[in-house]
């Protein structure tokens, strides 16, 4: 008779199954698959609790029977007596992905303390804490740096998705086990292109960030761009629609009915009124659907990093349009240098680079293929480490009951 497999409960902190930001959804679905694989390799059964912000849209329909969503609100983090504490007590290990890039103070003290505080509660309950691949920092305030370092030094494992984040942890000399991987959304599945036909049409995808178009949350160029982003976008649209045989698709990756500042879809639809020849991608039901649409492009550019990640990981030549160091970190770490910087370059330089990328997209495609080889190596290393941590948790559980 075969021995019954051990069951563990894995908490996925700051993940989401219904985020309007499809990048956060892509992180969740991809990390879930990696952790499932690791649990299987470790010879255990796993159930997963998704612990993240409360969202209003329907859950992505690709979760699985082993997943339960436990949404939380910020006020529930004030103590361990409520829903959040109850959920944490159920899990055997916590994988915290920080929404991808929220373990920093650049979005303000409230978000930093929210992301940081959840880690502190996990540690106080004695839960092994692993930081899944994410951007860590920057921390511009001395207090933020001290608080972040105190938490990181107590983690079981820290996995950075880029070199700058890894260097930050190394410079802190915390002696915490550290892996430099890459963004887990590179593993997000997608459907093969289905509407590419043997014609002369060149399909170009352009992601327009509603957040940047509206000037950030503060609406006053919050991210310190050196360009007039709306005019930059209009210039790119004018150029692309003038090119022969080009079909330009405006593709949203944050699609929010409730938050007009963040919403890419509203901006795309407004631009389509100005430029009637462009096509607006639909409202996607899941990150997989969005990536499957992006995979059908012949060239892509955009300021939502996970839209650009969807393009690269689907083999599409892409020029990411950076507004923070996370872009250069993720793409540069993979040796992919075709990134423009909206915080340092002029509009003319950015437009020239994107035009060059479009004209020489076959050259970019070769660089994409080289980057994807590094993606596989780095995410395999992450999965291997996670498998080891699950083995370790099982050992701790067995010893605890013996």
Protein Blocks (a to p, Z undefined) as FASTA:
>chain_A
ZZdddddddddehiafkbfblmlmmmmmmmmmmmmmmmmmnopacdddddddddfbdcdf
klbjkbccddddfklmmpmkbmmlmmmmmpmbdcdehnopagccknojklmmmmmmmmmm
mmmnopacddddddedjdfbfklmmmmmmmmmmpfbdcdfbfklmmmmmmnonopacddd
ddfklmpccdddfkbccdfbdcddddddfklmnnpjnonopnopabdfklmmmmmmmmmm
mpghiacddddfbdcfklmmlpmklmmmmmmmmmmmbccddddfbfklmmmmmmmpcbdc
dfbfklmmmmmmnopacddddfbfklmmmmmmnopabbccfklpcfklmmmmmmmmmmmm
mmmmmmmmmmmmmmmmmmmmmmmmmmmmmmmmmmmmmmmmZZ
